[in-house]
Amino acid sequence: MFCPTDRFERAAGVVLRPMPEWGRAYAYTPRRPALTELNTTTWLIATLCDGATLAELEEEFADAVRRVAGDNAARDTLHRGLAMLVEAGIIARTEDAAP
């Protein structure tokens, strides 16, 4: 679904509101008005999406969850979370972007 050179960043206008005391964050998407609740995993993924490539995200996410998940489980979780965030309009993907 994604290519290692795809880059990911927060979509334009998206507001991310962390609620650490609840272990959640909320994302408001103005283009398709919605308020989406993010669990700690999708919240982490959203914060890592700062223009990084998929390959960079896989490495950063695996490092962050190494104590609770192996590399394959981390990669699968990252890809599912990214797909959800892109579908919801929270994260934007740029295909085959040059560094």
Short mmCIF file of the C-alpha atoms (twelve columns), coordinates in Angstrom:
data_MODEL
# 
_entry.id   MODEL 
# 
loop_
_atom_site.group_PDB 
_atom_site.id 
_atom_site.type_symbol 
_atom_site.label_atom_id 
_atom_site.label_alt_id 
_atom_site.label_comp_id 
_atom_site.label_asym_id 
_atom_site.label_seq_id 
_atom_site.Cartn_x 
_atom_site.Cartn_y 
_atom_site.Cartn_z 
_atom_site.pdbx_PDB_model_num 
ATOM 1  C CA . MET A 1  0.000   0.000  0.000  1 
ATOM 2  C CA . PHE A 2  2.799   2.413  0.879  1 
ATOM 3  C CA . CYS A 3  6.233   2.839  -0.690 1 
ATOM 4  C CA . PRO A 4  9.393   3.247  1.472  1 
ATOM 5  C CA . THR A 5  10.017  6.670  -0.112 1 
ATOM 6  C CA . ASP A 6  6.498   8.019  0.618  1 
ATOM 7  C CA . ARG A 7  6.586   10.933 3.025  1 
ATOM 8  C CA . PHE A 8  3.980   11.567 5.714  1 
ATOM 9  C CA . GLU A 9  3.012   14.755 7.523  1 
ATOM 10 C CA . ARG A 10 0.027   16.193 9.324  1 
ATOM 11 C CA . ALA A 11 -2.582  17.293 6.793  1 
ATOM 12 C CA . ALA A 12 -3.087  21.037 6.347  1 
ATOM 13 C CA . GLY A 13 -5.248  22.595 9.044  1 
ATOM 14 C CA . VAL A 14 -5.446  19.494 11.240 1 
ATOM 15 C CA . VAL A 15 -5.422  20.273 14.949 1 
ATOM 16 C CA . LEU A 16 -4.063  17.575 17.254 1 
ATOM 17 C CA . ARG A 17 -5.115  17.912 20.905 1 
ATOM 18 C CA . PRO A 18 -3.273  15.555 23.267 1 
ATOM 19 C CA . MET A 19 -5.129  14.414 26.397 1 
ATOM 20 C CA . PRO A 20 -2.309  12.528 28.186 1 
ATOM 21 C CA . GLU A 21 -4.316  12.187 31.395 1 
ATOM 22 C CA . TRP A 22 -6.788  10.046 29.405 1 
ATOM 23 C CA . GLY A 23 -4.177  8.265  27.273 1 
ATOM 24 C CA . ARG A 24 -5.798  9.717  24.172 1 
ATOM 25 C CA . ALA A 25 -5.537  12.520 21.672 1 
ATOM 26 C CA . TYR A 26 -8.161  14.100 19.460 1 
ATOM 27 C CA . ALA A 27 -7.664  15.258 15.899 1 
ATOM 28 C CA . TYR A 28 -9.898  17.815 14.215 1 
ATOM 29 C CA . THR A 29 -9.942  17.712 10.409 1 
ATOM 30 C CA . PRO A 30 -11.387 20.908 8.895  1 
ATOM 31 C CA . ARG A 31 -11.494 19.693 5.269  1 
ATOM 32 C CA . ARG A 32 -13.885 16.915 6.216  1 
ATOM 33 C CA . PRO A 33 -15.175 18.302 9.502  1 
ATOM 34 C CA . ALA A 34 -14.704 15.583 12.072 1 
ATOM 35 C CA . LEU A 35 -13.254 14.998 15.497 1 
ATOM 36 C CA . THR A 36 -11.356 11.705 15.643 1 
ATOM 37 C CA . GLU A 37 -10.245 10.011 18.850 1 
ATOM 38 C CA . LEU A 38 -6.733  8.573  18.667 1 
ATOM 39 C CA . ASN A 39 -5.471  5.871  20.999 1 
ATOM 40 C CA . THR A 40 -1.884  6.015  22.215 1 
ATOM 41 C CA . THR A 41 -0.625  4.069  19.192 1 
ATOM 42 C CA . THR A 42 -2.227  6.247  16.505 1 
ATOM 43 C CA . TRP A 43 -1.350  9.332  18.544 1 
ATOM 44 C CA . LEU A 44 2.319   8.296  18.495 1 
ATOM 45 C CA . ILE A 45 2.177   7.607  14.764 1 
ATOM 46 C CA . ALA A 46 0.573   11.003 14.108 1 
ATOM 47 C CA . THR A 47 3.286   12.804 16.067 1 
ATOM 48 C CA . LEU A 48 6.042   10.958 14.180 1 
ATOM 49 C CA . CYS A 49 4.626   12.098 10.821 1 
ATOM 50 C CA . ASP A 50 6.674   15.260 10.359 1 
ATOM 51 C CA . GLY A 51 7.674   14.789 6.734  1 
ATOM 52 C CA . ALA A 52 9.553   11.552 7.382  1 
ATOM 53 C CA . THR A 53 9.660   8.746  4.822  1 
ATOM 54 C CA . LEU A 54 7.946   5.438  5.500  1 
ATOM 55 C CA . ALA A 55 11.354  3.824  6.020  1 
ATOM 56 C CA . GLU A 56 12.238  6.466  8.636  1 
ATOM 57 C CA . LEU A 57 8.867   6.046  10.335 1 
ATOM 58 C CA . GLU A 58 9.302   2.271  10.495 1 
ATOM 59 C CA . GLU A 59 12.641  2.722  12.263 1 
ATOM 60 C CA . GLU A 60 11.394  5.418  14.681 1 
ATOM 61 C CA . PHE A 61 8.203   3.527  15.528 1 
ATOM 62 C CA . ALA A 62 10.050  0.244  16.068 1 
ATOM 63 C CA . ASP A 63 12.461  2.025  18.430 1 
ATOM 64 C CA . ALA A 64 9.544   3.520  20.367 1 
ATOM 65 C CA . VAL A 65 7.681   0.216  20.837 1 
ATOM 66 C CA . ARG A 66 10.626  -2.188 21.006 1 
ATOM 67 C CA . ARG A 67 9.833   -3.228 24.604 1 
ATOM 68 C CA . VAL A 68 6.325   -4.416 23.709 1 
ATOM 69 C CA . ALA A 69 6.524   -5.463 20.054 1 
ATOM 70 C CA . GLY A 70 8.998   -7.083 17.701 1 
ATOM 71 C CA . ASP A 71 10.002  -5.441 14.438 1 
ATOM 72 C CA . ASN A 72 7.401   -7.279 12.311 1 
ATOM 73 C CA . ALA A 73 4.548   -6.510 14.707 1 
ATOM 74 C CA . ALA A 74 5.688   -2.888 14.916 1 
ATOM 75 C CA . ARG A 75 5.781   -2.567 11.119 1 
ATOM 76 C CA . ASP A 76 2.296   -4.094 10.747 1 
ATOM 77 C CA . THR A 77 0.887   -1.837 13.472 1 
ATOM 78 C CA . LEU A 78 2.500   1.240  11.907 1 
ATOM 79 C CA . HIS A 79 1.087   0.444  8.457  1 
ATOM 80 C CA . ARG A 80 -2.438  -0.126 9.826  1 
ATOM 81 C CA . GLY A 81 -2.265  3.081  11.860 1 
ATOM 82 C CA . LEU A 82 -0.953  5.104  8.922  1 
ATOM 83 C CA . ALA A 83 -3.717  3.756  6.681  1 
ATOM 84 C CA . MET A 84 -6.345  4.818  9.231  1 
ATOM 85 C CA . LEU A 85 -4.811  8.271  9.695  1 
ATOM 86 C CA . VAL A 86 -4.531  8.864  5.928  1 
ATOM 87 C CA . GLU A 87 -8.107  7.658  5.365  1 
ATOM 88 C CA . ALA A 88 -9.366  9.996  8.115  1 
ATOM 89 C CA . GLY A 89 -7.543  12.946 6.516  1 
ATOM 90 C CA . ILE A 90 -5.330  13.477 9.567  1 
ATOM 91 C CA . ILE A 91 -2.074  12.559 7.835  1 
ATOM 92 C CA . ALA A 92 -1.166  13.396 4.232  1 
ATOM 93 C CA . ARG A 93 1.024   11.149 2.090  1 
ATOM 94 C CA . THR A 94 3.327   12.396 -0.645 1 
ATOM 95 C CA . GLU A 95 4.349   9.572  -2.977 1 
ATOM 96 C CA . ASP A 96 7.983   9.107  -4.002 1 
ATOM 97 C CA . ALA A 97 9.032   12.506 -2.730 1 
ATOM 98 C CA . ALA A 98 12.653  13.548 -3.068 1 
ATOM 99 C CA . PRO A 99 14.443  14.326 0.222  1 
# 
